[in-house]
């Protein structure tokens, strides 16, 4: 005959749990209060900054020529980038240079240097950020640039050419009849026997100081011719005159203005006087050419000095 023995706790059916124990079990399993919407979202822990030096996973030793697989999330990344594009995991050692290379723009487009937007080739400004896409040397484009370039070339060529014209006039005046007897300066120096040669200071006419200064500026003009030719050649070679050229231009300027001033003082004002026809008949051909050539030399010298 079987005797009924009491059932142990571990042999009881969970469905037959006494009612007095159920509230305790339910009370332990039930949370103290229902979670709100803010508590229902799981907030991930903040990622460790690179300065802490504790990466979440080991940094893979992947060559820059190959793609890099993230050790945390497994996402594929372009070679050379420092952080994963999916989860932000560091992919290279701290301090190592990243070799991120932008993709080349498609054919017929140009990438904006500011925002990277691809624009059509030839446009002046970016359609996204408005950055200037023109090359640096394209600032002077159009009719203004084409008008300025010939002007600059003319200024660089005009000064030396004017100096050569003035030198030709000076040489012509040296060969034509001059004041004080009607003979040319060539005849008084080398063309006739008994000339003063290169010692032009011996040929000063006896008289007033103005006459001596006039002859002293006109007689040694071959020296001025050499200076003018040298300045013209240097001007063709170099547009902007240097220090030595500026000194020579200052000498030519003073010499040309001196020839013009002494002609007016000696031959025009200090001439025989009378009416206009008598004054014009008394002027020497060499003196008139010296006046005009001196003014031309002064203009050419000023043009070259302004170029400096």
C-alpha positions as CSV (number, residue, x, y, z in Angstrom):
1,X,0.0,0.0,0.0
2,X,1.4,3.4,-1.0
3,X,1.7,6.1,1.5
4,X,1.2,9.6,0.3
5,X,4.3,11.7,1.1
6,X,4.5,15.4,1.0
7,X,5.7,17.0,-2.3
8,X,8.9,18.9,-2.2
9,X,9.0,22.5,-3.4
10,X,11.0,21.7,-6.5
11,X,8.5,19.0,-7.6
12,X,5.5,21.3,-7.6
13,X,4.0,22.5,-10.8
14,X,4.5,26.3,-11.3
15,X,0.8,26.5,-12.1
16,X,0.0,25.2,-8.7
17,X,2.0,27.9,-6.9
18,X,0.1,29.2,-3.9
19,X,-1.7,32.4,-4.4
20,X,0.1,34.0,-1.5
21,X,3.5,33.5,-3.2
22,X,2.5,35.0,-6.6
23,X,2.3,38.6,-5.5
24,X,5.8,38.4,-4.1
25,X,7.2,36.9,-7.3
26,X,5.4,39.4,-9.5
27,X,6.5,42.2,-7.3
28,X,10.1,41.3,-7.7
29,X,9.9,40.9,-11.5
30,X,7.9,44.1,-12.1
31,X,9.9,47.4,-12.2
32,X,9.1,50.1,-9.8
33,X,7.5,52.3,-12.5
34,X,6.8,52.1,-16.2
35,X,9.7,53.5,-18.4
36,X,9.1,56.8,-20.1
37,X,9.9,57.6,-23.7
38,X,13.2,59.1,-22.8
39,X,14.2,56.0,-20.8
40,X,13.1,53.6,-23.5
41,X,15.9,54.9,-25.8
42,X,19.2,53.3,-25.2
43,X,22.0,55.9,-25.2
44,X,25.3,54.5,-26.4
45,X,28.3,55.4,-24.3
46,X,30.4,58.3,-25.5
47,X,33.3,57.3,-27.7
48,X,36.8,57.7,-26.2
49,X,38.7,60.7,-27.6
50,X,41.9,60.0,-29.5
51,X,43.9,61.8,-26.9
52,X,43.0,59.2,-24.3
53,X,45.0,56.6,-26.2
54,X,42.6,53.7,-25.4
55,X,41.1,52.5,-28.7
56,X,38.1,50.3,-28.6
57,X,39.8,47.7,-30.8
58,X,43.3,47.1,-32.0
59,X,44.3,49.2,-35.1
60,X,44.6,46.9,-38.1
61,X,47.9,47.1,-40.1
62,X,46.3,47.5,-43.5
63,X,48.4,49.0,-46.3
64,X,47.2,52.3,-47.7
65,X,46.9,50.7,-51.1
66,X,44.2,48.4,-50.0
67,X,40.7,48.9,-48.5
68,X,40.4,49.1,-44.7
69,X,37.8,46.9,-42.8
70,X,36.7,48.3,-39.5
71,X,37.5,45.9,-36.6
72,X,34.5,47.1,-34.7
73,X,31.6,47.1,-37.2
74,X,33.1,45.4,-40.2
75,X,32.4,48.3,-42.6
76,X,34.6,48.7,-45.6
77,X,36.4,52.1,-45.8
78,X,38.5,53.8,-48.5
79,X,42.3,53.3,-48.0
80,X,44.1,55.9,-45.9
81,X,41.2,57.3,-43.9
82,X,41.7,57.8,-40.2
83,X,38.2,56.9,-38.8
84,X,35.5,54.5,-39.8
85,X,32.7,56.1,-41.8
86,X,30.1,54.0,-40.1
87,X,31.0,53.9,-36.4
88,X,33.9,56.3,-36.0
89,X,36.4,53.6,-34.9
90,X,40.1,54.8,-35.4
91,X,41.7,52.9,-38.2
92,X,45.3,54.2,-38.1
93,X,47.7,54.8,-35.3
94,X,47.4,58.2,-33.5
95,X,49.8,60.7,-35.1
96,X,50.1,58.8,-38.4
97,X,49.3,60.9,-41.5
98,X,46.0,60.1,-43.2
99,X,46.2,59.8,-47.0
100,X,42.7,60.8,-47.9
101,X,42.5,61.6,-51.7
102,X,39.6,63.3,-53.3
103,X,38.2,61.6,-56.3
104,X,39.1,63.3,-59.6
105,X,36.3,65.4,-61.1
106,X,34.6,63.9,-64.1
107,X,35.6,65.0,-67.6
108,X,34.3,68.4,-68.5
109,X,34.0,69.6,-64.9
110,X,36.2,71.4,-62.4
111,X,36.1,70.9,-58.6
112,X,35.6,74.0,-56.4
113,X,38.7,74.5,-54.2
114,X,36.5,75.7,-51.3
115,X,33.6,73.2,-51.1
116,X,34.6,70.5,-53.6
117,X,31.4,70.9,-55.8
118,X,31.9,69.8,-59.4
119,X,31.1,72.6,-61.8
120,X,31.1,72.8,-65.6
121,X,34.5,73.6,-67.1
122,X,34.9,77.2,-67.9
123,X,32.5,78.7,-65.4
124,X,33.7,81.7,-63.4
125,X,32.2,81.1,-60.0
126,X,31.1,78.0,-58.1
127,X,27.4,77.3,-58.3
128,X,27.3,76.1,-54.6
129,X,29.4,78.6,-52.6
130,X,30.3,81.3,-55.1
131,X,34.1,80.8,-55.0
132,X,36.1,82.3,-57.8
133,X,37.1,79.5,-60.2
134,X,39.0,81.7,-62.7
135,X,42.8,81.3,-62.9
136,X,44.9,84.1,-61.2
137,X,46.2,85.5,-64.5
138,X,42.6,85.9,-65.9
139,X,42.0,89.0,-63.8
140,X,42.6,91.3,-66.8
141,X,40.6,89.8,-69.5
142,X,38.6,91.3,-72.3
143,X,39.0,94.7,-74.1
144,X,40.6,96.4,-71.1
145,X,43.6,94.0,-71.0
146,X,44.0,94.1,-74.8
147,X,44.0,97.9,-74.6
148,X,46.6,98.1,-71.8
149,X,49.2,95.7,-73.2
150,X,49.9,97.7,-76.4
151,X,50.0,100.9,-74.4
152,X,52.7,99.4,-72.0
153,X,54.7,98.2,-75.0
154,X,54.5,101.7,-76.6
155,X,55.8,103.4,-73.5
156,X,58.7,101.0,-73.3
157,X,59.6,101.6,-76.9
158,X,58.8,105.3,-77.2
159,X,61.5,106.7,-74.9
160,X,64.5,105.0,-76.6
161,X,63.2,106.0,-80.1
162,X,62.8,109.6,-79.1
163,X,66.3,109.6,-77.7
164,X,67.6,108.3,-81.1
165,X,65.7,111.0,-82.9
166,X,67.1,113.7,-80.6
167,X,70.6,112.3,-81.2
168,X,70.1,112.5,-85.0
169,X,69.1,116.2,-84.6
170,X,72.1,116.9,-82.4
171,X,74.4,115.5,-85.0
172,X,72.8,117.5,-87.8
173,X,73.1,120.7,-85.8
174,X,76.8,120.0,-85.2
175,X,77.3,119.8,-88.9
176,X,75.3,122.9,-89.9
177,X,76.5,126.5,-89.7
178,X,76.5,127.7,-86.1
179,X,76.7,131.2,-84.5
180,X,79.9,133.2,-84.1
181,X,81.1,133.5,-87.7
182,X,78.7,131.1,-89.6
183,X,81.0,128.1,-89.6
184,X,79.8,124.8,-88.3
185,X,81.2,123.2,-85.1
186,X,82.6,120.4,-87.2
187,X,84.7,122.9,-89.2
188,X,85.9,124.6,-86.0
189,X,86.9,121.4,-84.4
190,X,88.2,118.9,-87.1
191,X,87.1,120.1,-90.5
192,X,89.4,123.1,-90.9
193,X,93.1,123.5,-90.1
194,X,93.8,125.2,-86.9
195,X,90.6,123.9,-85.2
196,X,90.4,123.3,-81.5
197,X,89.9,119.6,-81.9
198,X,88.6,117.9,-78.8
199,X,89.8,120.8,-76.6
200,X,86.5,122.7,-77.1
201,X,87.1,125.0,-74.1
202,X,89.8,126.8,-76.3
203,X,87.2,127.8,-78.8
204,X,85.1,129.9,-76.4
205,X,84.2,133.2,-78.1
206,X,85.4,136.4,-76.4
207,X,82.3,138.1,-75.1
208,X,79.6,137.7,-72.5
209,X,79.1,134.7,-70.3
210,X,76.0,133.6,-72.1
211,X,77.9,133.2,-75.4
212,X,80.6,131.1,-73.6
213,X,78.0,128.8,-72.0
214,X,76.2,128.4,-75.4
215,X,79.4,127.4,-77.2
216,X,80.4,125.3,-74.2
217,X,77.2,123.2,-74.5
218,X,77.2,123.0,-78.3
219,X,80.8,122.2,-79.0
220,X,81.2,118.9,-77.1
221,X,77.9,117.4,-78.3
222,X,79.7,114.2,-79.7
223,X,79.9,113.2,-76.0
224,X,76.2,113.7,-75.7
225,X,75.6,111.6,-78.8
226,X,77.5,108.7,-77.2
227,X,75.4,109.0,-74.1
228,X,72.1,109.2,-76.0
229,X,72.9,106.1,-78.2
230,X,73.9,104.1,-75.1
231,X,70.7,105.1,-73.3
232,X,68.6,104.2,-76.3
233,X,70.2,100.7,-76.6
234,X,69.8,100.1,-72.9
235,X,66.2,101.2,-73.1
236,X,65.4,98.7,-75.8
237,X,67.0,95.9,-73.7
238,X,65.5,96.9,-70.4
239,X,62.2,98.8,-70.1
240,X,62.7,100.1,-66.6
241,X,66.0,102.1,-66.3
242,X,68.5,101.2,-63.6
243,X,70.6,103.5,-61.5
244,X,73.3,104.2,-64.2
245,X,70.6,104.8,-66.8
246,X,68.8,107.3,-64.5
247,X,72.1,109.2,-64.1
248,X,72.7,109.3,-67.8
249,X,69.1,110.4,-68.4
250,X,69.5,113.2,-65.9
251,X,72.6,114.4,-67.8
252,X,70.9,114.3,-71.2
253,X,67.8,116.1,-69.8
254,X,69.9,119.0,-68.4
255,X,72.1,119.1,-71.6
256,X,69.1,119.3,-73.9
257,X,67.3,122.0,-71.8
258,X,70.6,123.9,-71.6
259,X,70.9,123.9,-75.4
260,X,67.4,125.2,-75.9
261,X,67.7,127.9,-73.2
262,X,71.0,129.3,-74.4
263,X,69.7,129.4,-77.9
264,X,66.8,131.6,-76.8
265,X,69.1,133.7,-74.6
266,X,71.9,134.2,-77.1
267,X,70.5,134.1,-80.6
268,X,66.9,135.1,-80.1
269,X,67.0,137.6,-77.3
270,X,70.6,138.8,-77.7
271,X,70.6,139.0,-81.5
272,X,70.8,142.1,-83.7
273,X,67.2,143.0,-83.0
274,X,64.9,144.7,-85.4
275,X,61.7,143.3,-86.9
276,X,60.8,139.6,-87.0
277,X,62.3,139.0,-90.4
278,X,65.7,140.4,-89.3
279,X,65.7,138.3,-86.2
280,X,64.9,135.2,-88.2
281,X,67.6,136.0,-90.7
282,X,70.2,136.3,-87.9
283,X,69.5,132.8,-86.5
284,X,72.0,130.2,-87.4
285,X,70.7,126.8,-88.9
286,X,72.7,124.9,-86.3
287,X,71.2,126.9,-83.5
288,X,67.6,126.3,-84.6
289,X,68.3,122.5,-84.9
290,X,70.0,122.6,-81.5
291,X,66.8,124.1,-80.1
292,X,64.5,121.5,-81.5
293,X,66.8,118.6,-80.9
294,X,67.4,119.7,-77.3
295,X,63.7,119.7,-76.7
296,X,63.3,116.3,-78.2
297,X,66.1,114.9,-76.0
298,X,64.4,116.4,-72.9
299,X,61.1,114.8,-73.8
300,X,62.8,111.4,-74.4
301,X,64.7,111.6,-71.1
302,X,61.5,112.5,-69.2
303,X,59.7,109.6,-70.8
304,X,62.4,107.2,-69.7
305,X,62.6,108.6,-66.2
306,X,58.8,108.4,-65.9
307,X,59.2,104.7,-66.8
308,X,61.4,104.2,-63.8
